[in-house]
Amino acid sequence: MLTMLLVWILNAVALLVVAYLLPGIAVASFGSALIAALVLGLLNMLVKPVLVLLTLPITIITLGLFLLVLNALLFWFAGSVLKGFQVNGFWWAVGGAILYSLISGLLSRIIA
């Protein structure tokens, strides 16, 4: 339980770092980052497996690169649904999703 809470906080920190590094992504506050990290986690847990299954043929044809597009679309969707988290376009979502994955992965290694 404590580990999940720590991972959630680290993901929020990763989101704040992404917003700091990329001008096309904005996070209003740490509270907004916590909510956005939670929504991104839920989207990745509940929606992404269905999308991966539905887009399996194109993912195979592109040798897995379409998964980057799926990550970006989920990131962009979260930015359009939440008030304190904003993503200004698809290409910012691509960069943000990649950077968010890298930073949150590195931060998660700290506690592992």
Biopython code that builds the backbone (N, CA, C, O; Angstrom):
import numpy as np
from Bio.PDB.StructureBuilder import StructureBuilder

atoms = [
    (1, "MET", "N", (0.815, -1.195, 0.000)),
    (1, "MET", "CA", (0.000, 0.000, 0.000)),
    (1, "MET", "C", (0.861, 1.263, 0.000)),
    (1, "MET", "O", (0.609, 2.205, -0.751)),
    (2, "LEU", "N", (1.873, 1.259, 0.850)),
    (2, "LEU", "CA", (2.774, 2.404, 0.917)),
    (2, "LEU", "C", (3.553, 2.566, -0.385)),
    (2, "LEU", "O", (3.823, 3.685, -0.820)),
    (3, "THR", "N", (3.911, 1.445, -0.999)),
    (3, "THR", "CA", (4.642, 1.487, -2.262)),
    (3, "THR", "C", (3.785, 2.102, -3.368)),
    (3, "THR", "O", (4.277, 2.896, -4.170)),
    (4, "MET", "N", (2.502, 1.735, -3.410)),
    (4, "MET", "CA", (1.611, 2.299, -4.419)),
    (4, "MET", "C", (1.456, 3.804, -4.236)),
    (4, "MET", "O", (1.426, 4.546, -5.217)),
    (5, "LEU", "N", (1.359, 4.253, -3.012)),
    (5, "LEU", "CA", (1.250, 5.675, -2.720)),
    (5, "LEU", "C", (2.517, 6.416, -3.151)),
    (5, "LEU", "O", (2.446, 7.511, -3.710)),
    (6, "LEU", "N", (3.662, 5.816, -2.888)),
    (6, "LEU", "CA", (4.931, 6.423, -3.266)),
    (6, "LEU", "C", (5.087, 6.487, -4.784)),
    (6, "LEU", "O", (5.571, 7.486, -5.315)),
    (7, "VAL", "N", (4.683, 5.432, -5.482)),
    (7, "VAL", "CA", (4.738, 5.424, -6.946)),
    (7, "VAL", "C", (3.809, 6.495, -7.510)),
    (7, "VAL", "O", (4.160, 7.169, -8.479)),
    (8, "TRP", "N", (2.639, 6.658, -6.922)),
    (8, "TRP", "CA", (1.690, 7.683, -7.361)),
    (8, "TRP", "C", (2.298, 9.086, -7.206)),
    (8, "TRP", "O", (2.189, 9.918, -8.107)),
    (9, "ILE", "N", (2.930, 9.335, -6.071)),
    (9, "ILE", "CA", (3.557, 10.635, -5.831)),
    (9, "ILE", "C", (4.718, 10.855, -6.799)),
    (9, "ILE", "O", (4.888, 11.954, -7.327)),
    (10, "LEU", "N", (5.513, 9.817, -7.030)),
    (10, "LEU", "CA", (6.631, 9.940, -7.973)),
    (10, "LEU", "C", (6.141, 10.175, -9.396)),
    (10, "LEU", "O", (6.778, 10.911, -10.150)),
    (11, "ASN", "N", (5.028, 9.568, -9.776)),
    (11, "ASN", "CA", (4.457, 9.818, -11.098)),
    (11, "ASN", "C", (3.965, 11.258, -11.220)),
    (11, "ASN", "O", (4.084, 11.865, -12.285)),
    (12, "ALA", "N", (3.418, 11.803, -10.145)),
    (12, "ALA", "CA", (3.008, 13.204, -10.155)),
    (12, "ALA", "C", (4.227, 14.116, -10.296)),
    (12, "ALA", "O", (4.180, 15.112, -11.018)),
    (13, "VAL", "N", (5.307, 13.778, -9.610)),
    (13, "VAL", "CA", (6.548, 14.548, -9.735)),
    (13, "VAL", "C", (7.073, 14.455, -11.169)),
    (13, "VAL", "O", (7.522, 15.453, -11.733)),
    (14, "ALA", "N", (7.016, 13.271, -11.751)),
    (14, "ALA", "CA", (7.454, 13.097, -13.144)),
    (14, "ALA", "C", (6.620, 13.965, -14.079)),
    (14, "ALA", "O", (7.149, 14.542, -15.030)),
    (15, "LEU", "N", (5.337, 14.057, -13.816)),
    (15, "LEU", "CA", (4.462, 14.896, -14.637)),
    (15, "LEU", "C", (4.822, 16.370, -14.495)),
    (15, "LEU", "O", (4.786, 17.113, -15.475)),
    (16, "LEU", "N", (5.164, 16.791, -13.301)),
    (16, "LEU", "CA", (5.602, 18.173, -13.098)),
    (16, "LEU", "C", (6.912, 18.453, -13.827)),
    (16, "LEU", "O", (7.092, 19.536, -14.384)),
    (17, "VAL", "N", (7.824, 17.490, -13.828)),
    (17, "VAL", "CA", (9.090, 17.650, -14.542)),
    (17, "VAL", "C", (8.842, 17.757, -16.045)),
    (17, "VAL", "O", (9.459, 18.582, -16.720)),
    (18, "VAL", "N", (7.943, 16.928, -16.570)),
    (18, "VAL", "CA", (7.602, 16.988, -17.991)),
    (18, "VAL", "C", (7.019, 18.353, -18.334)),
    (18, "VAL", "O", (7.371, 18.941, -19.356)),
    (19, "ALA", "N", (6.131, 18.857, -17.486)),
    (19, "ALA", "CA", (5.527, 20.170, -17.724)),
    (19, "ALA", "C", (6.576, 21.277, -17.656)),
    (19, "ALA", "O", (6.467, 22.282, -18.358)),
    (20, "TYR", "N", (7.579, 21.098, -16.822)),
    (20, "TYR", "CA", (8.650, 22.090, -16.729)),
    (20, "TYR", "C", (9.530, 22.069, -17.974)),
    (20, "TYR", "O", (9.966, 23.119, -18.445)),
    (21, "LEU", "N", (9.792, 20.875, -18.509)),
    (21, "LEU", "CA", (10.702, 20.738, -19.647)),
    (21, "LEU", "C", (10.049, 21.036, -20.990)),
    (21, "LEU", "O", (10.714, 21.530, -21.900)),
    (22, "LEU", "N", (8.777, 20.750, -21.128)),
    (22, "LEU", "CA", (8.096, 20.930, -22.411)),
    (22, "LEU", "C", (7.104, 22.079, -22.322)),
    (22, "LEU", "O", (6.182, 22.027, -21.507)),
    (23, "PRO", "N", (7.268, 23.109, -23.134)),
    (23, "PRO", "CA", (6.363, 24.264, -23.053)),
    (23, "PRO", "C", (4.944, 23.985, -23.531)),
    (23, "PRO", "O", (4.043, 24.771, -23.239)),
    (24, "GLY", "N", (4.715, 22.905, -24.249)),
    (24, "GLY", "CA", (3.384, 22.583, -24.737)),
    (24, "GLY", "C", (2.540, 21.805, -23.741)),
    (24, "GLY", "O", (1.404, 21.437, -24.038)),
    (25, "ILE", "N", (3.090, 21.555, -22.566)),
    (25, "ILE", "CA", (2.365, 20.813, -21.524)),
    (25, "ILE", "C", (2.368, 21.665, -20.259)),
    (25, "ILE", "O", (3.403, 22.191, -19.849)),
    (26, "ALA", "N", (1.192, 21.792, -19.651)),
    (26, "ALA", "CA", (1.062, 22.631, -18.457)),
    (26, "ALA", "C", (0.344, 21.870, -17.350)),
    (26, "ALA", "O", (-0.645, 21.178, -17.595)),
    (27, "VAL", "N", (0.854, 22.006, -16.138)),
    (27, "VAL", "CA", (0.212, 21.447, -14.950)),
    (27, "VAL", "C", (0.056, 22.599, -13.968)),
    (27, "VAL", "O", (1.027, 23.284, -13.647)),
    (28, "ALA", "N", (-1.177, 22.813, -13.489)),
    (28, "ALA", "CA", (-1.479, 23.975, -12.660)),
    (28, "ALA", "C", (-0.842, 23.899, -11.274)),
    (28, "ALA", "O", (-0.339, 24.906, -10.774)),
    (29, "SER", "N", (-0.856, 22.723, -10.645)),
    (29, "SER", "CA", (-0.349, 22.603, -9.279)),
    (29, "SER", "C", (0.026, 21.147, -9.009)),
    (29, "SER", "O", (-0.186, 20.266, -9.843)),
    (30, "PHE", "N", (0.587, 20.918, -7.825)),
    (30, "PHE", "CA", (0.928, 19.548, -7.454)),
    (30, "PHE", "C", (-0.331, 18.704, -7.287)),
    (30, "PHE", "O", (-0.326, 17.516, -7.607)),
    (31, "GLY", "N", (-1.395, 19.300, -6.795)),
    (31, "GLY", "CA", (-2.673, 18.588, -6.680)),
    (31, "GLY", "C", (-3.201, 18.166, -8.039)),
    (31, "GLY", "O", (-3.711, 17.057, -8.199)),
    (32, "SER", "N", (-3.077, 19.054, -9.018)),
    (32, "SER", "CA", (-3.480, 18.710, -10.381)),
    (32, "SER", "C", (-2.604, 17.595, -10.938)),
    (32, "SER", "O", (-3.082, 16.715, -11.654)),
    (33, "ALA", "N", (-1.323, 17.639, -10.602)),
    (33, "ALA", "CA", (-0.408, 16.582, -11.056)),
    (33, "ALA", "C", (-0.776, 15.241, -10.426)),
    (33, "ALA", "O", (-0.693, 14.204, -11.084)),
    (34, "LEU", "N", (-1.181, 15.256, -9.159)),
    (34, "LEU", "CA", (-1.615, 14.013, -8.506)),
    (34, "LEU", "C", (-2.850, 13.434, -9.185)),
    (34, "LEU", "O", (-2.928, 12.230, -9.426)),
    (35, "ILE", "N", (-3.810, 14.296, -9.490)),
    (35, "ILE", "CA", (-5.030, 13.820, -10.159)),
    (35, "ILE", "C", (-4.710, 13.328, -11.561)),
    (35, "ILE", "O", (-5.224, 12.294, -11.986)),
    (36, "ALA", "N", (-3.858, 14.063, -12.291)),
    (36, "ALA", "CA", (-3.490, 13.657, -13.643)),
    (36, "ALA", "C", (-2.724, 12.332, -13.630)),
    (36, "ALA", "O", (-2.943, 11.486, -14.496)),
    (37, "ALA", "N", (-1.833, 12.146, -12.662)),
    (37, "ALA", "CA", (-1.092, 10.890, -12.557)),
    (37, "ALA", "C", (-2.041, 9.728, -12.269)),
    (37, "ALA", "O", (-1.874, 8.631, -12.803)),
    (38, "LEU", "N", (-3.038, 9.978, -11.418)),
    (38, "LEU", "CA", (-4.029, 8.950, -11.124)),
    (38, "LEU", "C", (-4.847, 8.604, -12.371)),
    (38, "LEU", "O", (-5.061, 7.429, -12.668)),
    (39, "VAL", "N", (-5.301, 9.621, -13.095)),
    (39, "VAL", "CA", (-6.093, 9.384, -14.308)),
    (39, "VAL", "C", (-5.259, 8.681, -15.370)),
    (39, "VAL", "O", (-5.750, 7.768, -16.033)),
    (40, "LEU", "N", (-4.010, 9.091, -15.541)),
    (40, "LEU", "CA", (-3.138, 8.416, -16.506)),
    (40, "LEU", "C", (-2.917, 6.955, -16.126)),
    (40, "LEU", "O", (-2.910, 6.077, -16.988)),
    (41, "GLY", "N", (-2.739, 6.704, -14.853)),
    (41, "GLY", "CA", (-2.582, 5.323, -14.398)),
    (41, "GLY", "C", (-3.824, 4.493, -14.653)),
    (41, "GLY", "O", (-3.729, 3.347, -15.092)),
    (42, "LEU", "N", (-4.992, 5.065, -14.380)),
    (42, "LEU", "CA", (-6.247, 4.343, -14.642)),
    (42, "LEU", "C", (-6.467, 4.117, -16.132)),
    (42, "LEU", "O", (-6.907, 3.043, -16.541)),
    (43, "LEU", "N", (-6.162, 5.127, -16.947)),
    (43, "LEU", "CA", (-6.294, 4.950, -18.399)),
    (43, "LEU", "C", (-5.362, 3.854, -18.903)),
    (43, "LEU", "O", (-5.755, 3.020, -19.719)),
    (44, "ASN", "N", (-4.131, 3.862, -18.414)),
    (44, "ASN", "CA", (-3.174, 2.838, -18.838)),
    (44, "ASN", "C", (-3.556, 1.447, -18.355)),
    (44, "ASN", "O", (-3.239, 0.451, -19.005)),
    (45, "MET", "N", (-4.235, 1.379, -17.220)),
    (45, "MET", "CA", (-4.619, 0.088, -16.665)),
    (45, "MET", "C", (-5.914, -0.442, -17.289)),
    (45, "MET", "O", (-6.034, -1.646, -17.516)),
    (46, "LEU", "N", (-6.876, 0.430, -17.566)),
    (46, "LEU", "CA", (-8.198, -0.018, -18.001)),
    (46, "LEU", "C", (-8.438, 0.118, -19.508)),
    (46, "LEU", "O", (-8.987, -0.790, -20.133)),
    (47, "VAL", "N", (-8.034, 1.232, -20.082)),
    (47, "VAL", "CA", (-8.354, 1.510, -21.486)),
    (47, "VAL", "C", (-7.266, 1.002, -22.437)),
    (47, "VAL", "O", (-7.573, 0.469, -23.503)),
    (48, "LYS", "N", (-6.018, 1.164, -22.060)),
    (48, "LYS", "CA", (-4.918, 0.820, -22.965)),
    (48, "LYS", "C", (-4.926, -0.647, -23.402)),
    (48, "LYS", "O", (-4.702, -0.909, -24.583)),
    (49, "PRO", "N", (-5.173, -1.622, -22.508)),
    (49, "PRO", "CA", (-5.186, -3.013, -22.992)),
    (49, "PRO", "C", (-6.235, -3.264, -24.078)),
    (49, "PRO", "O", (-5.998, -4.033, -25.010)),
    (50, "VAL", "N", (-7.386, -2.616, -23.955)),
    (50, "VAL", "CA", (-8.429, -2.770, -24.974)),
    (50, "VAL", "C", (-7.969, -2.151, -26.288)),
    (50, "VAL", "O", (-8.156, -2.740, -27.353)),
    (51, "LEU", "N", (-7.372, -0.972, -26.216)),
    (51, "LEU", "CA", (-6.886, -0.316, -27.425)),
    (51, "LEU", "C", (-5.751, -1.101, -28.077)),
    (51, "LEU", "O", (-5.674, -1.183, -29.303)),
    (52, "VAL", "N", (-4.877, -1.672, -27.266)),
    (52, "VAL", "CA", (-3.786, -2.486, -27.812)),
    (52, "VAL", "C", (-4.351, -3.696, -28.555)),
    (52, "VAL", "O", (-3.879, -4.046, -29.637)),
    (53, "LEU", "N", (-5.351, -4.321, -27.972)),
    (53, "LEU", "CA", (-5.974, -5.476, -28.619)),
    (53, "LEU", "C", (-6.676, -5.079, -29.917)),
    (53, "LEU", "O", (-6.566, -5.787, -30.918)),
    (54, "LEU", "N", (-7.386, -3.972, -29.911)),
    (54, "LEU", "CA", (-8.096, -3.524, -31.103)),
    (54, "LEU", "C", (-7.162, -3.090, -32.232)),
    (54, "LEU", "O", (-7.489, -3.238, -33.410)),
    (55, "THR", "N", (-6.010, -2.560, -31.868)),
    (55, "THR", "CA", (-5.073, -2.064, -32.882)),
    (55, "THR", "C", (-3.898, -3.009, -33.105)),
    (55, "THR", "O", (-2.860, -2.597, -33.623)),
    (56, "LEU", "N", (-4.053, -4.263, -32.721)),
    (56, "LEU", "CA", (-2.964, -5.225, -32.853)),
    (56, "LEU", "C", (-2.439, -5.372, -34.284)),
    (56, "LEU", "O", (-1.223, -5.429, -34.469)),
    (57, "PRO", "N", (-3.302, -5.437, -35.302)),
    (57, "PRO", "CA", (-2.749, -5.567, -36.663)),
    (57, "PRO", "C", (-1.842, -4.404, -37.068)),
    (57, "PRO", "O", (-0.773, -4.628, -37.636)),
    (58, "ILE", "N", (-2.253, -3.170, -36.784)),
    (58, "ILE", "CA", (-1.404, -2.035, -37.159)),
    (58, "ILE", "C", (-0.148, -1.978, -36.286)),
    (58, "ILE", "O", (0.902, -1.518, -36.735)),
    (59, "THR", "N", (-0.255, -2.439, -35.057)),
    (59, "THR", "CA", (0.919, -2.491, -34.185)),
    (59, "THR", "C", (1.933, -3.491, -34.718)),
    (59, "THR", "O", (3.137, -3.236, -34.683)),
    (60, "ILE", "N", (1.460, -4.612, -35.204)),
    (60, "ILE", "CA", (2.362, -5.614, -35.782)),
    (60, "ILE", "C", (3.000, -5.086, -37.057)),
    (60, "ILE", "O", (4.201, -5.256, -37.272)),
    (61, "ILE", "N", (2.195, -4.443, -37.909)),
    (61, "ILE", "CA", (2.718, -3.910, -39.169)),
    (61, "ILE", "C", (3.790, -2.851, -38.918)),
    (61, "ILE", "O", (4.784, -2.789, -39.642)),
    (62, "THR", "N", (3.593, -2.024, -37.901)),
    (62, "THR", "CA", (4.559, -0.960, -37.596)),
    (62, "THR", "C", (5.651, -1.415, -36.629)),
    (62, "THR", "O", (6.422, -0.600, -36.124)),
    (63, "LEU", "N", (5.707, -2.712, -36.378)),
    (63, "LEU", "CA", (6.718, -3.295, -35.485)),
    (63, "LEU", "C", (6.678, -2.688, -34.076)),
    (63, "LEU", "O", (7.713, -2.497, -33.438)),
    (64, "GLY", "N", (5.475, -2.393, -33.614)),
    (64, "GLY", "CA", (5.283, -1.898, -32.256)),
    (64, "GLY", "C", (5.322, -0.395, -32.103)),
    (64, "GLY", "O", (5.038, 0.115, -31.020)),
    (65, "LEU", "N", (5.665, 0.331, -33.156)),
    (65, "LEU", "CA", (5.758, 1.787, -33.043)),
    (65, "LEU", "C", (4.398, 2.441, -32.829)),
    (65, "LEU", "O", (4.325, 3.559, -32.319)),
    (66, "PHE", "N", (3.320, 1.759, -33.212)),
    (66, "PHE", "CA", (1.994, 2.335, -33.005)),
    (66, "PHE", "C", (1.665, 2.441, -31.518)),
    (66, "PHE", "O", (0.780, 3.209, -31.140)),
    (67, "LEU", "N", (2.354, 1.689, -30.677)),
    (67, "LEU", "CA", (2.142, 1.808, -29.230)),
    (67, "LEU", "C", (2.521, 3.200, -28.724)),
    (67, "LEU", "O", (1.950, 3.688, -27.749)),
    (68, "LEU", "N", (3.496, 3.844, -29.397)),
    (68, "LEU", "CA", (3.826, 5.226, -29.051)),
    (68, "LEU", "C", (2.648, 6.158, -29.333)),
    (68, "LEU", "O", (2.371, 7.087, -28.573)),
    (69, "VAL", "N", (1.963, 5.886, -30.446)),
    (69, "VAL", "CA", (0.786, 6.683, -30.795)),
    (69, "VAL", "C", (-0.318, 6.477, -29.756)),
    (69, "VAL", "O", (-0.976, 7.433, -29.346)),
    (70, "LEU", "N", (-0.518, 5.229, -29.333)),
    (70, "LEU", "CA", (-1.534, 4.959, -28.309)),
    (70, "LEU", "C", (-1.205, 5.677, -27.001)),
    (70, "LEU", "O", (-2.085, 6.269, -26.376)),
    (71, "ASN", "N", (0.058, 5.622, -26.591)),
    (71, "ASN", "CA", (0.469, 6.325, -25.369)),
    (71, "ASN", "C", (0.215, 7.820, -25.501)),
    (71, "ASN", "O", (-0.279, 8.458, -24.571)),
    (72, "ALA", "N", (0.556, 8.378, -26.665)),
    (72, "ALA", "CA", (0.352, 9.806, -26.881)),
    (72, "ALA", "C", (-1.136, 10.160, -26.865)),
    (72, "ALA", "O", (-1.521, 11.185, -26.303)),
    (73, "LEU", "N", (-1.964, 9.331, -27.469)),
    (73, "LEU", "CA", (-3.399, 9.605, -27.491)),
    (73, "LEU", "C", (-3.995, 9.568, -26.076)),
    (73, "LEU", "O", (-4.839, 10.398, -25.738)),
    (74, "LEU", "N", (-3.564, 8.620, -25.264)),
    (74, "LEU", "CA", (-4.053, 8.561, -23.879)),
    (74, "LEU", "C", (-3.572, 9.769, -23.077)),
    (74, "LEU", "O", (-4.318, 10.326, -22.272)),
    (75, "PHE", "N", (-2.321, 10.167, -23.303)),
    (75, "PHE", "CA", (-1.757, 11.337, -22.627)),
    (75, "PHE", "C", (-2.526, 12.591, -23.037)),
    (75, "PHE", "O", (-2.868, 13.420, -22.194)),
    (76, "TRP", "N", (-2.795, 12.723, -24.334)),
    (76, "TRP", "CA", (-3.527, 13.870, -24.870)),
    (76, "TRP", "C", (-4.966, 13.878, -24.357)),
    (76, "TRP", "O", (-5.509, 14.931, -24.024)),
    (77, "PHE", "N", (-5.574, 12.696, -24.296)),
    (77, "PHE", "CA", (-6.939, 12.590, -23.791)),
    (77, "PHE", "C", (-7.019, 13.047, -22.337)),
    (77, "PHE", "O", (-7.927, 13.790, -21.963)),
    (78, "ALA", "N", (-6.069, 12.604, -21.523)),
    (78, "ALA", "CA", (-6.048, 13.025, -20.115)),
    (78, "ALA", "C", (-5.896, 14.542, -20.024)),
    (78, "ALA", "O", (-6.511, 15.184, -19.173)),
    (79, "GLY", "N", (-5.073, 15.110, -20.906)),
    (79, "GLY", "CA", (-4.891, 16.555, -20.910)),
    (79, "GLY", "C", (-6.134, 17.310, -21.335)),
    (79, "GLY", "O", (-6.337, 18.453, -20.926)),
    (80, "SER", "N", (-6.969, 16.685, -22.152)),
    (80, "SER", "CA", (-8.183, 17.375, -22.596)),
    (80, "SER", "C", (-9.336, 17.206, -21.605)),
    (80, "SER", "O", (-10.261, 18.018, -21.599)),
    (81, "VAL", "N", (-9.296, 16.178, -20.778)),
    (81, "VAL", "CA", (-10.378, 15.917, -19.827)),
    (81, "VAL", "C", (-10.177, 16.674, -18.513)),
    (81, "VAL", "O", (-11.140, 17.163, -17.922)),
    (82, "LEU", "N", (-8.951, 16.768, -18.066)),
    (82, "LEU", "CA", (-8.665, 17.364, -16.753)),
    (82, "LEU", "C", (-8.448, 18.869, -16.861)),
    (82, "LEU", "O", (-7.890, 19.358, -17.843)),
    (83, "LYS", "N", (-8.896, 19.598, -15.842)),
    (83, "LYS", "CA", (-8.772, 21.057, -15.867)),
    (83, "LYS", "C", (-7.355, 21.548, -15.596)),
    (83, "LYS", "O", (-6.889, 22.454, -16.286)),
    (84, "GLY", "N", (-6.665, 20.993, -14.633)),
    (84, "GLY", "CA", (-5.345, 21.493, -14.262)),
    (84, "GLY", "C", (-4.204, 20.904, -15.052)),
    (84, "GLY", "O", (-3.042, 21.167, -14.742)),
    (85, "PHE", "N", (-4.502, 20.113, -16.066)),
    (85, "PHE", "CA", (-3.485, 19.443, -16.889)),
    (85, "PHE", "C", (-3.836, 19.692, -18.341)),
    (85, "PHE", "O", (-4.925, 19.336, -18.793)),
    (86, "GLN", "N", (-2.909, 20.306, -19.080)),
    (86, "GLN", "CA", (-3.194, 20.693, -20.454)),
    (86, "GLN", "C", (-2.073, 20.242, -21.377)),
    (86, "GLN", "O", (-0.893, 20.416, -21.075)),
    (87, "VAL", "N", (-2.460, 19.661, -22.508)),
    (87, "VAL", "CA", (-1.520, 19.252, -23.547)),
    (87, "VAL", "C", (-1.942, 19.965, -24.827)),
    (87, "VAL", "O", (-3.081, 19.820, -25.272)),
    (88, "ASN", "N", (-1.038, 20.730, -25.416)),
    (88, "ASN", "CA", (-1.364, 21.604, -26.544)),
    (88, "ASN", "C", (-1.137, 20.956, -27.905)),
    (88, "ASN", "O", (-0.506, 21.561, -28.771)),
    (89, "GLY", "N", (-1.625, 19.768, -28.108)),
    (89, "GLY", "CA", (-1.518, 19.154, -29.421)),
    (89, "GLY", "C", (-0.931, 17.760, -29.383)),
    (89, "GLY", "O", (-0.370, 17.318, -28.380)),
    (90, "PHE", "N", (-1.080, 17.081, -30.516)),
    (90, "PHE", "CA", (-0.656, 15.685, -30.597)),
    (90, "PHE", "C", (0.846, 15.520, -30.440)),
    (90, "PHE", "O", (1.296, 14.622, -29.728)),
    (91, "TRP", "N", (1.628, 16.370, -31.092)),
    (91, "TRP", "CA", (3.090, 16.184, -31.032)),
    (91, "TRP", "C", (3.641, 16.488, -29.646)),
    (91, "TRP", "O", (4.623, 15.880, -29.221)),
    (92, "TRP", "N", (3.016, 17.427, -28.938)),
    (92, "TRP", "CA", (3.400, 17.638, -27.541)),
    (92, "TRP", "C", (3.029, 16.418, -26.710)),
    (92, "TRP", "O", (3.729, 16.071, -25.760)),
    (93, "ALA", "N", (1.928, 15.772, -27.070)),
    (93, "ALA", "CA", (1.516, 14.558, -26.363)),
    (93, "ALA", "C", (2.503, 13.425, -26.612)),
    (93, "ALA", "O", (2.804, 12.654, -25.702)),
    (94, "VAL", "N", (3.005, 13.320, -27.833)),
    (94, "VAL", "CA", (4.004, 12.281, -28.137)),
    (94, "VAL", "C", (5.256, 12.505, -27.288)),
    (94, "VAL", "O", (5.733, 11.594, -26.611)),
    (95, "GLY", "N", (5.777, 13.730, -27.336)),
    (95, "GLY", "CA", (6.970, 14.044, -26.540)),
    (95, "GLY", "C", (6.730, 13.902, -25.052)),
    (95, "GLY", "O", (7.577, 13.387, -24.323)),
    (96, "GLY", "N", (5.574, 14.358, -24.605)),
    (96, "GLY", "CA", (5.244, 14.270, -23.184)),
    (96, "GLY", "C", (5.092, 12.838, -22.713)),
    (96, "GLY", "O", (5.546, 12.490, -21.623)),
    (97, "ALA", "N", (4.454, 12.001, -23.527)),
    (97, "ALA", "CA", (4.267, 10.597, -23.144)),
    (97, "ALA", "C", (5.602, 9.872, -23.063)),
    (97, "ALA", "O", (5.830, 9.079, -22.149)),
    (98, "ILE", "N", (6.481, 10.142, -24.018)),
    (98, "ILE", "CA", (7.800, 9.500, -24.002)),
    (98, "ILE", "C", (8.598, 9.968, -22.791)),
    (98, "ILE", "O", (9.168, 9.157, -22.061)),
    (99, "LEU", "N", (8.635, 11.274, -22.585)),
    (99, "LEU", "CA", (9.398, 11.821, -21.464)),
    (99, "LEU", "C", (8.808, 11.383, -20.123)),
    (99, "LEU", "O", (9.548, 11.062, -19.193)),
    (100, "TYR", "N", (7.475, 11.370, -20.023)),
    (100, "TYR", "CA", (6.814, 10.927, -18.795)),
    (100, "TYR", "C", (7.157, 9.470, -18.489)),
    (100, "TYR", "O", (7.423, 9.123, -17.339)),
    (101, "SER", "N", (7.151, 8.623, -19.509)),
    (101, "SER", "CA", (7.499, 7.212, -19.311)),
    (101, "SER", "C", (8.935, 7.059, -18.838)),
    (101, "SER", "O", (9.218, 6.281, -17.927)),
    (102, "LEU", "N", (9.836, 7.802, -19.457)),
    (102, "LEU", "CA", (11.245, 7.711, -19.069)),
    (102, "LEU", "C", (11.474, 8.200, -17.637)),
    (102, "LEU", "O", (12.136, 7.528, -16.845)),
    (103, "ILE", "N", (10.932, 9.353, -17.315)),
    (103, "ILE", "CA", (11.153, 9.931, -15.983)),
    (103, "ILE", "C", (10.486, 9.097, -14.894)),
    (103, "ILE", "O", (11.091, 8.829, -13.856)),
    (104, "SER", "N", (9.244, 8.687, -15.128)),
    (104, "SER", "CA", (8.557, 7.889, -14.100)),
    (104, "SER", "C", (9.218, 6.532, -13.940)),
    (104, "SER", "O", (9.252, 5.992, -12.834)),
    (105, "GLY", "N", (9.744, 5.970, -15.022)),
    (105, "GLY", "CA", (10.479, 4.706, -14.915)),
    (105, "GLY", "C", (11.753, 4.845, -14.103)),
    (105, "GLY", "O", (12.085, 3.986, -13.285)),
    (106, "LEU", "N", (12.467, 5.947, -14.344)),
    (106, "LEU", "CA", (13.700, 6.192, -13.580)),
    (106, "LEU", "C", (13.385, 6.438, -12.104)),
    (106, "LEU", "O", (14.079, 5.927, -11.226)),
    (107, "LEU", "N", (12.347, 7.214, -11.834)),
    (107, "LEU", "CA", (11.983, 7.472, -10.439)),
    (107, "LEU", "C", (11.472, 6.214, -9.739)),
    (107, "LEU", "O", (11.698, 6.039, -8.542)),
    (108, "SER", "N", (10.790, 5.342, -10.469)),
    (108, "SER", "CA", (10.305, 4.101, -9.874)),
    (108, "SER", "C", (11.442, 3.154, -9.516)),
    (108, "SER", "O", (11.323, 2.348, -8.593)),
    (109, "ARG", "N", (12.530, 3.258, -10.242)),
    (109, "ARG", "CA", (13.704, 2.419, -9.917)),
    (109, "ARG", "C", (14.328, 2.802, -8.594)),
    (109, "ARG", "O", (14.995, 1.991, -7.951)),
    (110, "ILE", "N", (14.110, 4.034, -8.192)),
    (110, "ILE", "CA", (14.657, 4.495, -6.919)),
    (110, "ILE", "C", (14.078, 3.693, -5.757)),
    (110, "ILE", "O", (14.794, 3.354, -4.814)),
    (111, "ILE", "N", (12.780, 3.391, -5.826)),
    (111, "ILE", "CA", (12.135, 2.694, -4.708)),
    (111, "ILE", "C", (12.159, 1.168, -4.868)),
    (111, "ILE", "O", (11.815, 0.438, -3.938)),
    (112, "ALA", "N", (12.562, 0.694, -6.040)),
    (112, "ALA", "CA", (12.554, -0.767, -6.265)),
    (112, "ALA", "C", (13.768, -1.436, -5.673)),
    (112, "ALA", "O", (13.913, -2.654, -5.775)),
]
sb = StructureBuilder()
sb.init_structure("model")
sb.init_model(0)
sb.init_chain("A")
sb.init_seg("    ")
for serial, (resi, resn, name, xyz) in enumerate(atoms, 1):
    if name == "N":
        sb.init_residue(resn, " ", resi, " ")
    sb.init_atom(name, np.array(xyz, "f"), 0.0, 1.0, " ", f" {name:<3s}", serial, name[0])
structure = sb.get_structure()
